[in-house]
Amino acid sequence: MANRERGDRILTDWNRVFDALADPSRRYVLEYLHDRTQPVPVWELAIALAVRTTDRPANQVDIQIVEQAETGIVHVHLPKLEAANLVESNGETITLTDHAETLPLFTPAYRGIVRPAASEEEDWES
């Protein structure tokens, strides 16, 4: 019986990870955090996400777009990423957890999970 409970817990944990990875914005958050050595302020992450979604330089992104990105990060993306134990937040900064670093999300063989190759991304959009 104990093995079944452990198995159910592991499956629940993986379901949370897959749920977190299902959204391109959350995958981008993970990629952005992975490429940094220090915790990232929520506002900086919101700017980066706004730049990515609008395809404009940071100084040309409307402040309302950045504020919408910040709201999405705080109220949608962070809760899912935290539930999957992929990020930690103190309310002002965000960082990857040790658990996220141990998953094969950032290894060369699995890099496509978080950062798909351009040709693969185009295939998905077709």
WORA-V236309 format. One record per helix or strand of 2 or more residues. SS is the DSSP state (H for helix, E for strand). FROM is the first residue (numbers start at 0). LEN is the number of residues. If there is no record, write none. Layout:
ss->SS from->FROM len->LEN
ss->SS from->FROM len->LEN
This chain:
ss->H from->1 len->20
ss->H from->23 len->11
ss->E from->39 len->2
ss->H from->41 len->13
ss->H from->57 len->3
ss->H from->62 len->21
ss->E from->86 len->3
ss->E from->92 len->4
ss->H from->97 len->5
ss->H from->107 len->6
ss->H from->117 len->8
